[in-house]
């Protein structure tokens, strides 16, 4: 199961926003990966791996999990909500 999300965070996934994303991913009941389209997926709970993606505002990312079902849907929903929020700039 996967979902493409446009990052609305003004700073993208750098420093603090990345740390908050990783914390949110860690709260999910299923493992989630994140990647840039066409790129290699990394674990969403690894701050170093997430930072290496170099995600900026407006970039698309792919959230994915190998788990199916309602828990997986809720996990992707929560992470999509975080990533797609538009922060003031």
N, C-alpha and C positions, 0 to 999 in steps of 0.2 A: 504494500500500500504506500502510495506516495502522493505528495502534494507540492505544487509549485507556488511559491510565495514571493511577492515583491516586497523588499525591505523598505519600510517607511521610516525607520529610525534615522534621525539626522546624522548621527555619527556612524551609521552602519553597525557592524559587529566588531567594534574596536573597544578595548579597555573595559570600562564599566558596563556598557550595554552587552558586551559579550559575556561578562561574568554573570550578569542577571539572566541572560539566555541559558547559560549552562546550569545555573541554579534551577531554573524552571524545568529544563530537560531532566534534571536529576529527580524532580518531584513526580515525574510521570511513571505510571505503572508498567510501561513497556519501553524497551530500548529504541531510541530514535537516532537516525543519522542525518547529517546535513551535507550538502554539496552544492557547488555551482553547476548549472546545467552542463552536461558533458564532462564534468570533472569527477574526481574520485571522492567518494563519500567518507566522512569522518564521523566519529562518535560525537553526538551532541553534548555529552557530559564532560568532554575534555576541553578545557579552556585553551590549552596550547594548540590543539588540533583546529578548533574553531577560529582562533586568531590567524592561523596559517592560510585560511581561505581568503583573507583580505576582502571581506564583504563590505561594500559601501552602500550608502543610501541609494535606492532605486535599482539595485542589483536584484536579479532573480536568484532564489535558492530553491533547492529541492529537499524537502523533508521526507524521510522515508522510514518505514519500519517493516520488519518481516512478519509481524503479528497482524492478524486480521481481527475484526470485531469491534464492539463498542468502546473498549478501553483504548484501542489503537486510534479510533476516530477522535476520542476526547483528547488524547495526547497530542495529536496533530492539530486539533482545533486550538488548544492552549498555546502551543508554540507559534502557530500562525497568528493568533491574536497579538502575541508579544511582538513578533517581527514586523507586522503590518501597521502597528500604531505609528501615527505621524507625530513626531516630536517637534516642538516649536524651534524655530531656527532664527 
